[in-house]
Amino acid sequence: MGYHKRLRIVSGILKDKGSFVKTTLSTKRHKASTRRVILRATTHGSSVPPSDHRIAAVIGLGHGSRFTACTCIQAVMDRLHRTKDSSVALKCLYIIHNIINKGSFILKDQLAVYPSSGGRNFLNLSTFRDGSDSETCDMSAWVRWYAGILEQNLMVSRILGYHLNSPRSKNEIIGFLNSDLLKELDVLVNFADHLGNVPADSLYLQRKSLVHEIVRLVSEDYRSVQREIFVRVTELGARMASLSWSECTEFLSCINRFEGCKDRIAVLLVNRNRNDDLWGLIKETKANLVAAIEKKENKGKMVVVATADNESNNLTRFSQLFRLAPSGRWLSFDRVTS
């Protein structure tokens, strides 16, 4: 380990101790105790994930009052947005991920409404960069990617109306409008699309237990996303005959985008979550969709031709009814038998 790296670790540990002292001296006891729980779970100096009992302590804050839950989320976000250390940022994101998966309703609710204005990029880490050395630069790419994954996770929850780890019954979507199913399919494919944007140049960082654990959690989310996509593709496929041309093209666009993610995701997950049944369904549905779109387009062309022929016949009939004088004025009309 180089001198500068050791110095950075020591500096981070001292910062943590200073933060602990500050919370100990704080007159706001309740907020201070909550912040200490977050500090213990997101310490400097190591690239290992927070221990189970540290995660449990954070999750436990959601079993109290709404004020405590709000203070917890605020403390995590403050820690996340104030740090310039890539490992601390990843630990904060890992805490948020565990809140999404295991947190109480009150804790998840406070996370869902942060900030009050909402937004697609509410974690606001798209420019995060820890330039301490080449490895932390690579870790920074993982921070940006992981933040995007969590944002997509919460967007999916908002659109579907439930979290990925609490799926809706398959029978519940039968009564949904085509537009609703297409909207849900679109946001699920967005998740897969961002998953495929993994920092491919720094996959070596998976040897770090923190990054390895993050990939494991994301892999579980993707398994849930695959399940949700399967249900919606199956339902929309059964409705194909009743889909409009625009709905068919939107459906095909989602399928094409999802297919485009497959190889990029495989770079990260290798043989995990292959789900051959899903990809078989995607291939079959795409072929049926292409055929359905061509059929609808040909039917549309026939309608246009028939309309044009009808207009031509009407014009001929009109010319038979009226005769034009040399002066250019209509003089009389002939009786035309049917």
Contacts in CASP RR format, 6 or more apart in sequence:
PFRMAT RR
TARGET T0000
AUTHOR 0000-0000-0000
METHOD contacts of the structure
MODEL  1
MGYHKRLRIVSGILKDKGSFVKTTLSTKRHKASTRRVILRATTHGSSVPP
SDHRIAAVIGLGHGSRFTACTCIQAVMDRLHRTKDSSVALKCLYIIHNII
NKGSFILKDQLAVYPSSGGRNFLNLSTFRDGSDSETCDMSAWVRWYAGIL
EQNLMVSRILGYHLNSPRSKNEIIGFLNSDLLKELDVLVNFADHLGNVPA
DSLYLQRKSLVHEIVRLVSEDYRSVQREIFVRVTELGARMASLSWSECTE
FLSCINRFEGCKDRIAVLLVNRNRNDDLWGLIKETKANLVAAIEKKENKG
KMVVVATADNESNNLTRFSQLFRLAPSGRWLSFDRVTS
4 132 0 8 1.000
4 133 0 8 1.000
5 132 0 8 1.000
5 133 0 8 1.000
8 132 0 8 1.000
9 44 0 8 1.000
9 45 0 8 1.000
11 44 0 8 1.000
12 44 0 8 1.000
12 45 0 8 1.000
12 85 0 8 1.000
13 43 0 8 1.000
13 44 0 8 1.000
13 45 0 8 1.000
15 44 0 8 1.000
16 39 0 8 1.000
16 43 0 8 1.000
16 44 0 8 1.000
19 35 0 8 1.000
19 39 0 8 1.000
20 36 0 8 1.000
20 39 0 8 1.000
23 32 0 8 1.000
23 33 0 8 1.000
23 35 0 8 1.000
23 36 0 8 1.000
23 39 0 8 1.000
24 32 0 8 1.000
24 36 0 8 1.000
26 32 0 8 1.000
30 67 0 8 1.000
30 68 0 8 1.000
30 71 0 8 1.000
31 71 0 8 1.000
31 75 0 8 1.000
34 61 0 8 1.000
34 68 0 8 1.000
34 71 0 8 1.000
34 72 0 8 1.000
34 75 0 8 1.000
35 71 0 8 1.000
35 75 0 8 1.000
37 57 0 8 1.000
37 58 0 8 1.000
37 61 0 8 1.000
37 72 0 8 1.000
37 75 0 8 1.000
38 58 0 8 1.000
38 72 0 8 1.000
38 75 0 8 1.000
38 76 0 8 1.000
38 79 0 8 1.000
38 95 0 8 1.000
39 79 0 8 1.000
40 54 0 8 1.000
40 57 0 8 1.000
41 50 0 8 1.000
41 54 0 8 1.000
41 55 0 8 1.000
41 57 0 8 1.000
41 58 0 8 1.000
41 91 0 8 1.000
41 95 0 8 1.000
42 50 0 8 1.000
42 79 0 8 1.000
42 88 0 8 1.000
42 91 0 8 1.000
42 92 0 8 1.000
42 95 0 8 1.000
43 88 0 8 1.000
43 91 0 8 1.000
44 85 0 8 1.000
44 87 0 8 1.000
44 88 0 8 1.000
45 87 0 8 1.000
46 87 0 8 1.000
47 87 0 8 1.000
47 208 0 8 1.000
47 209 0 8 1.000
47 210 0 8 1.000
47 211 0 8 1.000
48 208 0 8 1.000
48 209 0 8 1.000
48 210 0 8 1.000
49 91 0 8 1.000
49 94 0 8 1.000
49 209 0 8 1.000
49 210 0 8 1.000
49 213 0 8 1.000
49 214 0 8 1.000
50 58 0 8 1.000
50 91 0 8 1.000
50 94 0 8 1.000
50 95 0 8 1.000
55 95 0 8 1.000
55 98 0 8 1.000
55 102 0 8 1.000
58 72 0 8 1.000
58 76 0 8 1.000
58 95 0 8 1.000
58 98 0 8 1.000
58 99 0 8 1.000
59 98 0 8 1.000
59 99 0 8 1.000
59 102 0 8 1.000
59 103 0 8 1.000
59 104 0 8 1.000
59 107 0 8 1.000
60 104 0 8 1.000
61 68 0 8 1.000
61 69 0 8 1.000
61 71 0 8 1.000
61 72 0 8 1.000
61 107 0 8 1.000
62 68 0 8 1.000
62 69 0 8 1.000
62 72 0 8 1.000
62 103 0 8 1.000
62 104 0 8 1.000
62 106 0 8 1.000
62 107 0 8 1.000
63 104 0 8 1.000
64 106 0 8 1.000
66 106 0 8 1.000
66 110 0 8 1.000
69 104 0 8 1.000
69 106 0 8 1.000
69 107 0 8 1.000
69 109 0 8 1.000
69 110 0 8 1.000
70 110 0 8 1.000
72 107 0 8 1.000
72 110 0 8 1.000
73 99 0 8 1.000
73 107 0 8 1.000
73 110 0 8 1.000
73 111 0 8 1.000
73 114 0 8 1.000
74 114 0 8 1.000
76 92 0 8 1.000
76 95 0 8 1.000
76 96 0 8 1.000
76 99 0 8 1.000
77 114 0 8 1.000
79 88 0 8 1.000
79 92 0 8 1.000
80 89 0 8 1.000
80 92 0 8 1.000
80 93 0 8 1.000
80 96 0 8 1.000
80 123 0 8 1.000
80 125 0 8 1.000
81 124 0 8 1.000
83 89 0 8 1.000
83 92 0 8 1.000
84 130 0 8 1.000
85 130 0 8 1.000
85 136 0 8 1.000
86 128 0 8 1.000
86 130 0 8 1.000
86 136 0 8 1.000
86 139 0 8 1.000
86 140 0 8 1.000
86 142 0 8 1.000
86 143 0 8 1.000
87 139 0 8 1.000
87 210 0 8 1.000
89 125 0 8 1.000
89 128 0 8 1.000
89 130 0 8 1.000
89 143 0 8 1.000
90 139 0 8 1.000
90 142 0 8 1.000
90 143 0 8 1.000
90 146 0 8 1.000
90 210 0 8 1.000
90 211 0 8 1.000
90 214 0 8 1.000
91 210 0 8 1.000
93 123 0 8 1.000
93 143 0 8 1.000
93 146 0 8 1.000
93 147 0 8 1.000
93 150 0 8 1.000
93 214 0 8 1.000
94 210 0 8 1.000
94 213 0 8 1.000
94 214 0 8 1.000
94 217 0 8 1.000
96 111 0 8 1.000
96 123 0 8 1.000
96 150 0 8 1.000
97 150 0 8 1.000
97 153 0 8 1.000
97 214 0 8 1.000
97 217 0 8 1.000
98 217 0 8 1.000
99 107 0 8 1.000
99 108 0 8 1.000
99 111 0 8 1.000
100 108 0 8 1.000
100 111 0 8 1.000
100 150 0 8 1.000
100 153 0 8 1.000
100 154 0 8 1.000
100 157 0 8 1.000
100 163 0 8 1.000
101 163 0 8 1.000
101 165 0 8 1.000
101 217 0 8 1.000
108 163 0 8 1.000
111 154 0 8 1.000
112 154 0 8 1.000
112 157 0 8 1.000
112 158 0 8 1.000
114 122 0 8 1.000
115 122 0 8 1.000
120 151 0 8 1.000
120 155 0 8 1.000
121 148 0 8 1.000
121 151 0 8 1.000
122 151 0 8 1.000
122 154 0 8 1.000
123 147 0 8 1.000
123 148 0 8 1.000
123 150 0 8 1.000
123 151 0 8 1.000
125 143 0 8 1.000
125 144 0 8 1.000
125 147 0 8 1.000
125 148 0 8 1.000
126 144 0 8 1.000
126 147 0 8 1.000
128 140 0 8 1.000
128 143 0 8 1.000
128 144 0 8 1.000
128 147 0 8 1.000
129 137 0 8 1.000
129 140 0 8 1.000
130 136 0 8 1.000
130 137 0 8 1.000
130 139 0 8 1.000
130 140 0 8 1.000
130 143 0 8 1.000
131 137 0 8 1.000
131 140 0 8 1.000
135 205 0 8 1.000
138 199 0 8 1.000
138 201 0 8 1.000
138 202 0 8 1.000
138 205 0 8 1.000
139 202 0 8 1.000
139 205 0 8 1.000
139 211 0 8 1.000
141 199 0 8 1.000
141 201 0 8 1.000
141 202 0 8 1.000
142 199 0 8 1.000
142 202 0 8 1.000
142 205 0 8 1.000
142 211 0 8 1.000
142 214 0 8 1.000
145 194 0 8 1.000
145 197 0 8 1.000
145 198 0 8 1.000
145 199 0 8 1.000
146 214 0 8 1.000
146 218 0 8 1.000
148 194 0 8 1.000
149 191 0 8 1.000
149 194 0 8 1.000
149 195 0 8 1.000
149 218 0 8 1.000
149 221 0 8 1.000
152 187 0 8 1.000
152 190 0 8 1.000
152 191 0 8 1.000
152 194 0 8 1.000
152 195 0 8 1.000
153 164 0 8 1.000
153 191 0 8 1.000
153 221 0 8 1.000
155 187 0 8 1.000
155 190 0 8 1.000
155 191 0 8 1.000
156 164 0 8 1.000
156 187 0 8 1.000
156 188 0 8 1.000
156 191 0 8 1.000
156 225 0 8 1.000
156 228 0 8 1.000
157 163 0 8 1.000
157 164 0 8 1.000
159 183 0 8 1.000
159 184 0 8 1.000
159 187 0 8 1.000
160 168 0 8 1.000
160 184 0 8 1.000
160 187 0 8 1.000
160 228 0 8 1.000
162 168 0 8 1.000
164 221 0 8 1.000
164 224 0 8 1.000
164 225 0 8 1.000
164 228 0 8 1.000
165 224 0 8 1.000
167 224 0 8 1.000
167 227 0 8 1.000
167 228 0 8 1.000
170 231 0 8 1.000
173 181 0 8 1.000
173 231 0 8 1.000
173 232 0 8 1.000
173 235 0 8 1.000
174 235 0 8 1.000
176 235 0 8 1.000
178 236 0 8 1.000
178 239 0 8 1.000
178 242 0 8 1.000
178 243 0 8 1.000
178 244 0 8 1.000
178 247 0 8 1.000
179 247 0 8 1.000
181 232 0 8 1.000
181 235 0 8 1.000
181 236 0 8 1.000
182 236 0 8 1.000
182 247 0 8 1.000
182 250 0 8 1.000
182 251 0 8 1.000
182 254 0 8 1.000
184 228 0 8 1.000
184 232 0 8 1.000
185 229 0 8 1.000
185 232 0 8 1.000
185 233 0 8 1.000
185 236 0 8 1.000
185 251 0 8 1.000
185 254 0 8 1.000
186 250 0 8 1.000
186 254 0 8 1.000
188 225 0 8 1.000
188 228 0 8 1.000
188 229 0 8 1.000
188 232 0 8 1.000
189 229 0 8 1.000
189 254 0 8 1.000
189 257 0 8 1.000
189 258 0 8 1.000
189 261 0 8 1.000
191 221 0 8 1.000
191 222 0 8 1.000
191 225 0 8 1.000
192 222 0 8 1.000
192 225 0 8 1.000
192 229 0 8 1.000
192 258 0 8 1.000
192 261 0 8 1.000
192 265 0 8 1.000
193 257 0 8 1.000
193 261 0 8 1.000
195 218 0 8 1.000
195 222 0 8 1.000
195 261 0 8 1.000
195 265 0 8 1.000
195 268 0 8 1.000
196 261 0 8 1.000
196 264 0 8 1.000
196 265 0 8 1.000
196 267 0 8 1.000
196 268 0 8 1.000
197 264 0 8 1.000
198 264 0 8 1.000
198 265 0 8 1.000
198 267 0 8 1.000
198 268 0 8 1.000
200 267 0 8 1.000
200 268 0 8 1.000
203 267 0 8 1.000
203 268 0 8 1.000
205 211 0 8 1.000
206 212 0 8 1.000
206 215 0 8 1.000
215 268 0 8 1.000
215 269 0 8 1.000
219 269 0 8 1.000
219 272 0 8 1.000
219 273 0 8 1.000
222 265 0 8 1.000
222 269 0 8 1.000
222 273 0 8 1.000
223 273 0 8 1.000
223 275 0 8 1.000
226 273 0 8 1.000
226 275 0 8 1.000
226 278 0 8 1.000
229 258 0 8 1.000
229 278 0 8 1.000
230 275 0 8 1.000
230 277 0 8 1.000
230 278 0 8 1.000
230 281 0 8 1.000
233 255 0 8 1.000
233 281 0 8 1.000
233 282 0 8 1.000
233 285 0 8 1.000
234 281 0 8 1.000
236 243 0 8 1.000
236 251 0 8 1.000
236 285 0 8 1.000
237 251 0 8 1.000
237 285 0 8 1.000
237 288 0 8 1.000
237 289 0 8 1.000
240 248 0 8 1.000
240 288 0 8 1.000
240 289 0 8 1.000
240 292 0 8 1.000
241 292 0 8 1.000
243 251 0 8 1.000
243 292 0 8 1.000
245 293 0 8 1.000
245 296 0 8 1.000
245 297 0 8 1.000
248 289 0 8 1.000
248 292 0 8 1.000
248 293 0 8 1.000
248 296 0 8 1.000
249 293 0 8 1.000
251 289 0 8 1.000
252 286 0 8 1.000
252 289 0 8 1.000
252 290 0 8 1.000
252 293 0 8 1.000
255 282 0 8 1.000
255 285 0 8 1.000
255 286 0 8 1.000
255 289 0 8 1.000
256 286 0 8 1.000
258 282 0 8 1.000
259 282 0 8 1.000
259 286 0 8 1.000
262 279 0 8 1.000
317 336 0 8 1.000
320 334 0 8 1.000
320 336 0 8 1.000
321 333 0 8 1.000
321 334 0 8 1.000
321 336 0 8 1.000
322 330 0 8 1.000
322 332 0 8 1.000
322 333 0 8 1.000
323 330 0 8 1.000
323 331 0 8 1.000
323 332 0 8 1.000
323 333 0 8 1.000
323 334 0 8 1.000
324 330 0 8 1.000
324 331 0 8 1.000
325 331 0 8 1.000
END
